Amino acid sequence: MAADGERIATNIRKGVLEYCVLALLSRGEMYGLQLADELVERGLTASEGSLYPLLARMRDAGSVTTRWESADSGRARRYYEITDTGREQLALFAEVWRGMAPQVGALLKEEP
């Protein structure tokens, strides 16, 4: 992808990443590296470096809760779970996205 195309993709990903995290967590709790791997696999984030600050902000905002659990390897993992507030935010995002996506698609199909 050309540099300009990558810049556009980065800006779009930044705008929807929080809601993609909420969508993943709506399926069940996950630990940070699980979230990062899933998002990287889907091309929604480039690295886990941008994810952890977002998760901290989401926790502070009340859209996710966390708990620590020791793994078999002895390392503790922080698990994230969506809250009722997070579910409300995700539902609102889905409503807005479903209304906006067809409009953007229609504009892109129109000939100038």
C-alpha contacts under 8 A as a table, 3 or more apart, distances in Angstrom:
res1	aa1	res2	aa2	distance
1	M	5	G	5.84
1	M	6	E	6.07
2	A	5	G	5.14
2	A	6	E	6.21
3	A	6	E	5.10
3	A	7	R	6.22
4	D	7	R	5.07
4	D	8	I	6.35
5	G	8	I	5.15
5	G	9	A	6.20
6	E	9	A	4.98
6	E	10	T	6.00
7	R	10	T	5.08
7	R	11	N	6.28
8	I	11	N	5.21
8	I	12	I	6.32
9	A	12	I	5.16
9	A	13	R	6.10
10	T	13	R	5.11
10	T	14	K	6.15
11	N	14	K	5.16
11	N	15	G	6.39
12	I	15	G	5.15
12	I	16	V	6.49
13	R	16	V	5.32
13	R	17	L	5.59
13	R	44	L	5.83
13	R	45	T	6.84
14	K	17	L	5.48
14	K	18	E	7.95
15	G	18	E	7.52
16	V	19	Y	5.44
16	V	20	C	6.23
17	L	20	C	4.99
17	L	21	V	6.21
17	L	44	L	6.89
17	L	45	T	7.57
18	E	21	V	5.18
18	E	22	L	6.35
18	E	54	L	7.16
18	E	58	M	7.85
19	Y	22	L	4.88
19	Y	23	A	6.05
19	Y	89	Q	7.90
19	Y	90	L	5.98
19	Y	93	F	7.06
20	C	23	A	4.96
20	C	24	L	6.27
21	V	24	L	5.17
21	V	25	L	6.18
21	V	35	L	7.22
22	L	25	L	5.01
22	L	26	S	6.00
22	L	82	I	6.44
22	L	86	G	6.60
22	L	87	R	7.37
22	L	90	L	6.33
23	A	26	S	5.09
23	A	27	R	7.10
23	A	90	L	6.86
24	L	27	R	5.66
24	L	28	G	7.29
24	L	35	L	7.58
25	L	28	G	5.07
25	L	29	E	5.45
25	L	30	M	6.66
25	L	80	Y	7.36
25	L	81	E	5.96
25	L	82	I	5.61
26	S	29	E	7.69
26	S	81	E	7.87
26	S	82	I	6.18
26	S	87	R	7.28
28	G	81	E	6.89
28	G	82	I	8.00
29	E	79	Y	6.34
29	E	80	Y	5.42
29	E	81	E	4.60
29	E	82	I	7.31
30	M	34	Q	6.06
30	M	35	L	6.40
30	M	79	Y	5.33
30	M	80	Y	5.49
30	M	81	E	6.96
31	Y	34	Q	5.43
31	Y	35	L	6.44
31	Y	77	R	6.36
31	Y	78	R	5.52
31	Y	79	Y	4.11
31	Y	80	Y	5.85
32	G	35	L	5.17
32	G	36	A	6.18
32	G	52	Y	7.41
32	G	77	R	7.76
32	G	78	R	6.67
32	G	79	Y	6.74
32	G	80	Y	7.31
33	L	36	A	4.91
33	L	37	D	5.99
33	L	48	E	7.34
34	Q	37	D	5.23
34	Q	38	E	6.18
35	L	38	E	5.21
35	L	39	L	6.14
36	A	39	L	5.18
36	A	40	V	6.01
36	A	45	T	7.75
36	A	47	S	6.90
36	A	48	E	5.18
36	A	51	L	6.81
37	D	40	V	5.16
37	D	41	E	5.97
37	D	48	E	7.92
38	E	41	E	5.14
38	E	42	R	6.29
39	L	42	R	5.14
39	L	43	G	6.20
39	L	44	L	5.08
39	L	45	T	5.69
40	V	43	G	4.97
40	V	44	L	5.83
40	V	45	T	5.19
40	V	46	A	5.82
40	V	47	S	6.55
41	E	44	L	7.67
42	R	45	T	7.97
43	G	46	A	7.01
45	T	48	E	7.61
45	T	50	S	7.59
45	T	51	L	7.88
46	A	50	S	7.96
47	S	50	S	6.32
47	S	51	L	7.34
48	E	51	L	4.95
48	E	52	Y	6.57
49	G	52	Y	6.18
49	G	53	P	7.65
50	S	53	P	6.20
50	S	54	L	6.77
51	L	54	L	5.17
51	L	55	L	6.18
52	Y	55	L	4.98
52	Y	56	A	6.24
53	P	56	A	5.10
53	P	57	R	6.33
54	L	57	R	5.10
54	L	58	M	6.12
55	L	58	M	4.95
55	L	59	R	6.08
55	L	64	V	7.89
56	A	59	R	5.07
56	A	60	D	6.18
57	R	60	D	5.02
57	R	61	A	6.08
58	M	61	A	5.00
58	M	62	G	6.19
58	M	63	S	5.39
58	M	64	V	5.92
59	R	62	G	5.12
59	R	63	S	5.98
59	R	64	V	4.93
59	R	65	T	5.80
59	R	66	T	7.48
60	D	63	S	7.85
61	A	64	V	7.86
62	G	65	T	6.97
62	G	83	T	7.09
62	G	85	T	6.60
62	G	86	G	7.23
63	S	82	I	6.07
63	S	83	T	5.34
63	S	84	D	7.31
63	S	85	T	5.20
63	S	86	G	3.90
63	S	87	R	7.63
63	S	89	Q	7.82
64	V	80	Y	6.27
64	V	81	E	5.35
64	V	82	I	4.46
64	V	83	T	5.20
64	V	86	G	6.33
65	T	80	Y	5.71
65	T	81	E	5.29
65	T	82	I	6.47
65	T	83	T	6.60
66	T	78	R	6.29
66	T	79	Y	5.36
66	T	80	Y	4.61
66	T	81	E	6.26
67	R	78	R	5.56
67	R	79	Y	5.30
67	R	80	Y	6.86
68	W	76	A	6.25
68	W	77	R	5.53
68	W	78	R	4.50
68	W	79	Y	6.16
69	E	76	A	5.30
69	E	77	R	5.33
69	E	78	R	6.48
69	E	79	Y	7.36
70	S	73	S	7.91
70	S	74	G	5.85
70	S	75	R	5.71
70	S	76	A	4.03
70	S	77	R	6.08
71	A	74	G	5.27
71	A	75	R	5.47
71	A	76	A	5.65
71	A	77	R	6.58
72	D	75	R	7.45
82	I	85	T	7.93
82	I	86	G	5.55
82	I	87	R	6.68
83	T	86	G	4.94
83	T	87	R	6.24
84	D	87	R	4.99
84	D	88	E	6.23
85	T	88	E	5.11
85	T	89	Q	6.25
86	G	89	Q	5.02
86	G	90	L	6.08
87	R	90	L	5.02
87	R	91	A	6.11
88	E	91	A	5.14
88	E	92	L	6.21
89	Q	92	L	5.15
89	Q	93	F	6.10
90	L	93	F	5.02
90	L	94	A	6.08
91	A	94	A	5.09
91	A	95	E	6.27
92	L	95	E	5.11
92	L	96	V	6.27
93	F	96	V	5.12
93	F	97	W	5.89
94	A	97	W	5.02
94	A	98	R	5.98
95	E	98	R	5.32
95	E	99	G	6.37
96	V	99	G	5.21
96	V	100	M	6.04
97	W	100	M	5.03
97	W	101	A	5.73
98	R	101	A	5.62
98	R	102	P	7.07
99	G	102	P	6.44
99	G	103	Q	7.06
100	M	103	Q	5.24
100	M	104	V	6.24
101	A	104	V	5.23
101	A	105	G	6.05
102	P	105	G	4.90
102	P	106	A	5.97
103	Q	106	A	5.10
103	Q	107	L	6.26
104	V	107	L	5.13
104	V	108	L	6.23
105	G	108	L	5.14
105	G	109	K	6.33
106	A	109	K	5.17
106	A	110	E	6.39
107	L	110	E	5.28
108	L	111	E	7.97
